[in-house]
């Protein structure tokens, strides 16, 4: 029971987030499956503006990850270094980007896969992550019509297993993930939680610097 709870806590804390690509120890050893073939580059002239914008993410990045919950605090976040690799998925007609995030936490490897897409019919961005720690999926969607906003913002929710303390166990916690394409060589990804009856709080931040 304790092992299962630990796995869930780690997954929620290190999502993608927001997902965002850190790691945590586990009582099982996992091996990442080979990634499907992907296209590293896409002809921008064949893309709509929403997909073209995401070309800036393609490539390999060094990630400086700070976690402010589940052991971390606003004053003393848990710091982790990760590697984040982004490619267009050719098998989808290059409609989606795949992010593979890897790193070490303690003596265990960590693996997470995220899929980022743009929905032209709704003019919004969508983001889903899975990882090696738990079968729980994290899914976020932007507000319809928000695709041209300067900051990519997407929303989701999760059932708290205790990340925010005993008083919130079992409650649905709204989440917000943001992606700021600050330059060709720097991207900021942040994850926020809003506990019931409280103000929104930052849970995780990853600063990506192109390698």
Secondary structure as the mmCIF struct_conf table of DSSP 4:
data_model
#
loop_
_struct_conf.conf_type_id
_struct_conf.id
_struct_conf.beg_label_comp_id
_struct_conf.beg_label_asym_id
_struct_conf.beg_label_seq_id
_struct_conf.end_label_comp_id
_struct_conf.end_label_asym_id
_struct_conf.end_label_seq_id
HELX_RH_AL_P HELX_RH_AL_P1 UNK A 2 UNK A 13
TURN_TY1_P TURN_TY1_P1 UNK A 14 UNK A 14
STRN STRN1 UNK A 15 UNK A 16
TURN_TY1_P TURN_TY1_P2 UNK A 17 UNK A 18
STRN STRN2 UNK A 19 UNK A 20
BEND BEND1 UNK A 27 UNK A 28
HELX_LH_PP_P HELX_LH_PP_P1 UNK A 32 UNK A 37
STRN STRN3 UNK A 39 UNK A 39
BEND BEND2 UNK A 40 UNK A 40
HELX_RH_3T_P HELX_RH_3T_P1 UNK A 44 UNK A 46
BEND BEND3 UNK A 47 UNK A 47
HELX_RH_AL_P HELX_RH_AL_P2 UNK A 49 UNK A 52
HELX_RH_3T_P HELX_RH_3T_P2 UNK A 53 UNK A 57
STRN STRN4 UNK A 59 UNK A 67
BEND BEND4 UNK A 69 UNK A 69
TURN_TY1_P TURN_TY1_P3 UNK A 70 UNK A 71
BEND BEND5 UNK A 74 UNK A 76
STRN STRN5 UNK A 78 UNK A 88
HELX_RH_3T_P HELX_RH_3T_P3 UNK A 90 UNK A 92
TURN_TY1_P TURN_TY1_P4 UNK A 93 UNK A 93
BEND BEND6 UNK A 94 UNK A 94
STRN STRN6 UNK A 96 UNK A 105
TURN_TY1_P TURN_TY1_P5 UNK A 106 UNK A 107
STRN STRN7 UNK A 108 UNK A 119
TURN_TY1_P TURN_TY1_P6 UNK A 120 UNK A 123
STRN STRN8 UNK A 124 UNK A 131
BEND BEND7 UNK A 132 UNK A 133
BEND BEND8 UNK A 135 UNK A 135
STRN STRN9 UNK A 138 UNK A 141
HELX_LH_PP_P HELX_LH_PP_P2 UNK A 142 UNK A 143
TURN_TY1_P TURN_TY1_P7 UNK A 144 UNK A 145
TURN_TY1_P TURN_TY1_P8 UNK A 147 UNK A 148
BEND BEND9 UNK A 149 UNK A 151
STRN STRN10 UNK A 152 UNK A 159
BEND BEND10 UNK A 161 UNK A 162
TURN_TY1_P TURN_TY1_P9 UNK A 163 UNK A 164
HELX_RH_3T_P HELX_RH_3T_P4 UNK A 166 UNK A 168
TURN_TY1_P TURN_TY1_P10 UNK A 169 UNK A 170
STRN STRN11 UNK A 172 UNK A 183
TURN_TY1_P TURN_TY1_P11 UNK A 184 UNK A 185
STRN STRN12 UNK A 186 UNK A 194
TURN_TY1_P TURN_TY1_P12 UNK A 196 UNK A 197
BEND BEND11 UNK A 198 UNK A 198
STRN STRN13 UNK A 201 UNK A 210
#
